[in-house]
Amino acid sequence: MNLLIKPSSGNCNMRCRYCFYHDIQENRDVFSFGFMTEETLELLIREAFAYAEGECNFGFQGGEPTLSGLDFFRKAVELQKKYNTKGIRVSNAIQTNGLLIDEEWADFLHENHFLVGLSLDGHKDIHDEFRPDAFRKGTYARVLKTAQLLKAKKVDFNVLTVVTGYTASNINKIYNFFRRSDLLYQQYIPCLDPLGAERGKEQWSLTPEKYAKFLKALFDLWYQDLQAGRFIYIRYFENLVGMLLGCPPESCGLSGRCVIQNVVESDGSVYPCDFYALDEMRLGNIHEMSFAEMAESEAAKKFLSAPLHVSDECKGCRWYPICRGGCRRDREPVMDNVPALNYFCPAYKEFFAYAVPRLEEVARDLQRGRRFFPGM
């Protein structure tokens, strides 16, 4: 059971220029659902444990989830313990811009084993260009201070970096900055253009050409460090190595099909995916329906069916077994329930031809016990 909870809806104390969820909000009848009440939180957690089997994963995102306050999260942990009567595995994660994280927050995150995704786009010039606060002031120094605090408090965290066209052109500088700063657990997230807009036309847009150069440059840096015995976790590459070893990817964009992520807005409305928290995609509301009922709804079935279509071009592509068509959001528009070819298809073809032989080498070494990945 996976949940991605938005306790603060899309409310945020930053004004990131490329924010995809702000774009989602502008495409809904209700821009913001406000802050989640304790009543909705308790109902959500009770229903989650009633439906879950084996494992229940709680992710908190926004907007900015820490705006809901530390007491909200203390209550969430308390309710998880109360309603986990079946003794299933529970994990908690939070994605944050880091502006409100202080020592009290850090202690709570460490003590309750939260995995933190901290948004940081690189060094000062790059980060502040696209991630100002609500007063249009740069946030780099404050976020870096939070990273240092999380390390000092031994909080498990990854750095989340949005890959814009500008980021892609500066990945050598960004990667080396992260390495010097001992920020060794990294996730790189391709930037999204606004819904329905022509791709590649925004100032921050990431084109297939830029993405291919980015992936190859990042891979060379990562592989060079790996050869020298310096492990740096990069989620995408670790997923690819795992897939070459026959493991299922944990990143849904590599699985070849969508799954219901149970994105829960602050009013209790549930959507299938963070990228599709739209009125027409709404599965229901936990105040009115159970998770089991929403999973069997026509809206859920329709959402899950579209990515199952595999084009003739994909069927004939040598890289399909490791690409699997990619994320649905990069396969818009979906016409007659058939998604388009992935926007980044040329980038993936170029990258896989460049990197797969060395990824296979890494996978073979792992099988023989010659390498160790902390995340695998």
Helices and strands as residue ranges (DSSP letters): E 2-5, H 20-26, H 38-51, E 55-60, G 65-68, H 70-83, E 89-96, H 103-111, E 114-119, H 124-130, H 140-152, E 157-163, H 165-168, H 171-180, E 185-190, H 208-227, E 233-234, H 235-244, G 252-254, E 263-264, E 269-271, G 274-276, G 279-281, E 284-285, H 291-295, H 298-305, G 306-308, H 312-315, H 320-323, G 328-331, E 334-335, E 338-339, H 345-367
